[in-house]
Amino acid sequence: MIPKAPFGRTGHKSSRVIFGAAALGQVSQKVADETLELLLRHGINHIDTAAFAPWLKREPGRFFLATKTGRRDEKGAREELNRSLDRLGVDHVDLWQLHSLADPIEWDQALSPGGALDAARLAKEEGLIKWIGVTGHGAQIAATHRRSLERFDFDSVLLPYNFITMQNDYYRENFDALVKTCEEREAAVQTIKSIALRPWMDSEHRRTTWYQPLESPRDIEPAVWWVLGRKGVFLNSVGDVDLLPLVLDAAETFSKAPDSATMQALMERTDSIPLFV
C-alpha cells in the first residue's frame, strides 16, 4: 500500500500519490473499472477531477474528492461547480481548485471582487466545498503561487515538480520558497509532471499526456522516488492509464530519493528536455 500523509490543514490523510483522473478521459467503462480496482489495491484515497459518479456510489466515503474550475468570473465559476456536483452525483466536494491560474490578467480577475474566488468563498459557506486550492503550469507558476498566497490563504497548491525542472535556478528558488510558506501555513503541496521526459517532438502522440513521458520501469522508478523523497509533497499521477500501474508500483516500493548523480544519469540516458523555459 502507498503510504499516507496529512493533506495540509484539512485533517485528511491522503495517499502520497493522488489519482489524476484526467487519465480516464478517453477510456472505456471496462478500463475505468479496472483502474478503480488498481487504485484500491494500492490504497489510493484521493482523486482529482473526473465524472465518475458510479465509482463514488460503489465506494461511498472512500475518496477525498477534488475538482476545479477554469472560469475566472464568479457567475461562471459557480455554474461550473454546479455542473461538477451534478456530474459527480454528490452534494459537495472536499477541494475545489482555481485551475491553471497563471496569466496575470486572469489571475487578477479571479482573485478580485466578482471573481472565481468569491464563488469559492460562498460555496464554502454553503457547504458545497470544504477547501480551496489553486493550480498552475509553466516556469512562472511557483512565483505566481507565492503571489496568490499573499492575496488569499489557499488550502493547497499544485504545480510541476521533477528533477529537470528544478535545475532552473529561478524555478527552484521560488518552488523552495513556496513550499516553505505552505509548511508554515499547513497548506498542501501537490506536484505534477513527475515522469515528464520532454515536449512532444512531433504530432504523433502515443500517449494521452500532453508531454512525452518516461515509459520504462527503469526510468519511472527513480523519477517517482525523487519526487516522493521530498517530505510532505504529494505526487499527482500520470494522465495515461497504461503508465499508471508503473507509477503506482514505483511509489509502493519507495525507500529513499535517488541522489543527484543518479538523476543526472537518467536525464542524459533519456535525453530529457525541460518542459518550460
C-alpha positions in Angstrom: 0.0 0.0 0.0 1.2 3.5 -0.8 1.8 5.5 2.4 -0.4 8.3 3.5 0.4 11.8 4.9 -1.6 14.7 6.2 -3.1 16.7 3.3 -2.2 20.2 4.7 -4.7 21.5 7.3 -7.6 19.5 6.0 -7.4 16.8 8.6 -7.4 14.1 5.9 -4.5 11.7 5.4 -4.2 11.3 1.7 -2.2 8.7 -0.2 1.0 10.3 -1.3 0.0 9.5 -4.8 -3.2 11.3 -5.9 -5.0 9.9 -8.8 -5.2 12.4 -11.7 -8.5 11.2 -13.2 -7.9 13.0 -16.5 -6.4 9.6 -17.4 -9.9 8.3 -17.8 -10.9 10.8 -20.4 -10.6 8.5 -23.4 -11.1 5.0 -22.0 -13.9 2.5 -21.9 -16.0 1.8 -18.9 -14.3 -1.6 -18.6 -10.8 0.1 -18.4 -12.2 2.7 -16.0 -13.5 -0.1 -13.7 -10.1 -1.9 -13.9 -8.4 1.4 -13.0 -10.6 1.7 -9.9 -9.6 -1.8 -8.8 -5.9 -0.8 -9.3 -6.3 2.3 -7.1 -8.0 0.3 -4.4 -5.2 -2.3 -4.4 -2.6 0.4 -3.9 -4.6 2.3 -1.2 -5.3 5.4 -3.2 -7.9 7.5 -1.4 -7.7 10.9 -3.1 -9.0 11.6 -6.6 -8.6 14.8 -8.6 -11.2 15.7 -11.2 -13.4 13.5 -13.4 -17.0 12.5 -13.8 -17.1 9.1 -12.1 -20.4 9.0 -10.2 -20.6 5.2 -10.4 -17.3 4.9 -8.5 -18.5 7.2 -5.8 -21.7 5.3 -5.4 -19.9 2.0 -5.2 -17.2 3.2 -2.7 -19.0 5.9 -0.7 -16.7 7.9 1.6 -13.6 6.2 0.4 -12.1 9.1 -1.6 -11.1 12.7 -0.8 -12.7 14.3 -3.8 -11.1 17.3 -5.6 -12.3 19.1 -8.7 -11.6 22.5 -10.3 -12.8 25.5 -12.3 -11.2 27.2 -15.2 -13.7 30.1 -15.1 -12.4 33.5 -13.8 -15.7 35.2 -13.0 -17.9 34.4 -10.0 -21.0 33.6 -12.0 -19.2 31.3 -14.5 -17.3 29.6 -11.7 -20.4 28.9 -9.7 -22.1 27.4 -12.8 -19.1 25.2 -13.4 -19.2 24.0 -9.7 -22.9 23.1 -10.0 -22.2 21.1 -13.2 -19.4 19.3 -11.4 -21.5 18.3 -8.5 -24.2 17.1 -10.8 -21.8 15.0 -12.9 -20.2 13.6 -9.8 -23.5 12.8 -8.2 -22.5 14.4 -4.9 -23.7 17.3 -2.8 -20.2 18.6 -2.0 -16.6 18.2 -2.8 -13.6 18.3 -0.5 -11.4 20.5 -2.5 -12.3 23.0 -5.3 -9.4 24.5 -7.2 -8.9 27.6 -9.3 -7.3 25.9 -12.2 -4.3 27.0 -14.2 -4.2 30.4 -12.6 -1.1 31.8 -14.3 -2.0 34.6 -16.8 -1.6 37.9 -15.0 -4.9 39.3 -16.2 -6.9 36.2 -15.5 -5.1 36.0 -12.1 -6.3 39.4 -11.1 -9.8 38.8 -12.3 -10.2 35.5 -10.5 -8.9 36.9 -7.2 -10.6 40.3 -7.3 -14.2 41.1 -6.2 -16.7 39.4 -8.5 -14.1 36.7 -9.5 -13.9 33.0 -9.1 -12.5 33.3 -5.6 -15.7 34.9 -4.4 -17.6 31.9 -5.8 -15.4 29.6 -3.8 -15.8 31.6 -0.6 -19.6 31.5 -1.0 -19.6 27.8 -1.9 -17.6 27.1 1.2 -20.1 29.0 3.4 -22.9 27.0 1.8 -21.1 23.6 2.4 -20.7 22.8 -1.2 -16.9 22.7 -0.8 -14.7 22.3 2.2 -11.3 23.6 1.0 -10.0 26.0 -1.7 -6.9 25.4 -3.8 -5.0 26.8 -6.8 -3.2 25.1 -9.6 -0.9 26.1 -12.4 1.7 25.2 -15.0 4.8 26.9 -16.5 8.1 28.3 -15.5 6.5 31.3 -13.7 3.9 29.3 -11.6 5.9 28.8 -8.4 6.4 32.6 -8.2 2.7 33.2 -9.2 1.5 30.8 -6.4 3.6 32.8 -3.9 1.7 35.9 -5.0 -1.6 34.0 -4.8 -0.9 33.1 -1.2 -0.3 36.7 -0.4 -3.7 37.5 -1.8 -5.6 34.6 -0.2 -4.8 31.8 2.3 -5.3 28.9 -0.1 -5.5 25.4 1.4 -3.5 23.7 -1.3 -1.3 24.5 -4.3 -0.5 22.3 -7.4 2.5 22.8 -9.7 5.2 20.9 -11.7 8.0 19.2 -9.8 10.7 17.0 -11.2 14.4 16.8 -11.3 15.0 18.6 -14.7 12.5 21.4 -13.9 14.3 22.0 -10.6 17.6 22.6 -12.4 16.2 26.0 -13.4 17.5 28.4 -10.7 14.6 30.7 -10.9 12.0 28.0 -10.6 13.9 26.1 -7.8 14.2 29.2 -5.7 10.6 30.1 -6.0 9.5 26.5 -5.5 11.5 26.1 -2.3 10.2 29.4 -1.0 6.6 28.4 -1.9 7.0 25.1 0.0 8.4 26.9 3.0 5.3 29.2 3.1 3.0 26.2 2.6 4.7 24.4 5.5 4.3 27.4 7.8 0.6 27.7 6.8 -0.2 24.0 6.6 -1.2 24.2 3.0 -0.9 21.1 1.0 1.6 20.9 -1.9 0.6 18.8 -4.9 3.0 18.1 -7.7 2.6 17.1 -11.3 4.8 16.1 -14.2 6.9 13.6 -12.2 7.7 11.5 -15.2 7.9 14.2 -17.8 10.6 13.5 -20.4 10.2 16.3 -22.9 7.7 18.1 -25.0 6.3 16.0 -27.9 8.6 16.4 -30.8 6.0 15.5 -33.5 2.2 15.4 -33.9 2.0 11.7 -33.3 1.2 11.4 -29.6 1.4 7.8 -28.5 0.1 8.7 -25.0 -2.7 10.7 -23.6 -0.3 13.0 -21.7 0.3 16.4 -23.3 4.1 15.9 -22.7 6.2 12.9 -23.7 6.6 10.8 -20.6 9.2 8.4 -19.4 7.9 4.9 -20.2 10.2 2.2 -18.9 10.1 1.0 -15.2 13.8 1.5 -15.0 13.3 5.2 -15.7 10.0 5.8 -14.0 11.1 4.4 -10.7 13.9 7.0 -9.9 11.7 9.8 -11.2 8.9 8.9 -8.9 11.2 8.2 -6.0 12.9 11.6 -6.4 9.6 13.4 -6.0 8.5 11.3 -3.0 11.9 11.9 -1.5 10.7 15.4 -0.7 8.8 15.2 2.6 5.3 16.5 2.6 4.7 16.8 -1.1 2.1 14.8 -3.0 2.5 13.3 -6.4 -0.4 13.6 -8.8 -0.3 10.6 -11.1 0.3 10.5 -14.8 -2.6 11.1 -17.2 -2.2 7.7 -19.0 -3.8 4.5 -17.7 -1.2 2.3 -19.3 1.6 4.1 -17.4 -0.4 4.5 -14.2 0.5 0.9 -12.9 4.2 1.7 -13.3 3.9 4.9 -11.3 1.9 3.2 -8.5 4.3 0.2 -8.4 7.3 2.6 -8.1 5.5 4.6 -5.3 4.7 1.5 -3.4 8.3 0.4 -3.3 9.7 3.8 -2.4 12.5 3.8 0.1 14.6 6.9 -0.4 15.3 9.6 -3.0 18.0 8.9 -5.6 21.0 11.1 -5.4 21.7 13.9 -8.0 24.3 11.7 -9.8 21.6 9.1 -10.4 19.1 11.6 -11.7 21.7 13.4 -13.9 22.5 10.0 -15.4 18.7 9.5 -16.0 18.5 12.8 -17.8 21.5 12.0 -20.0 20.3 8.5 -20.8 16.9 9.6 -21.8 17.8 12.9 -23.4 15.4 14.8 -21.2 14.4 18.3 -22.2 12.7 20.8 -19.8 9.0 21.4 -20.5 9.3 25.0 -19.6 11.9 27.6 -20.3 
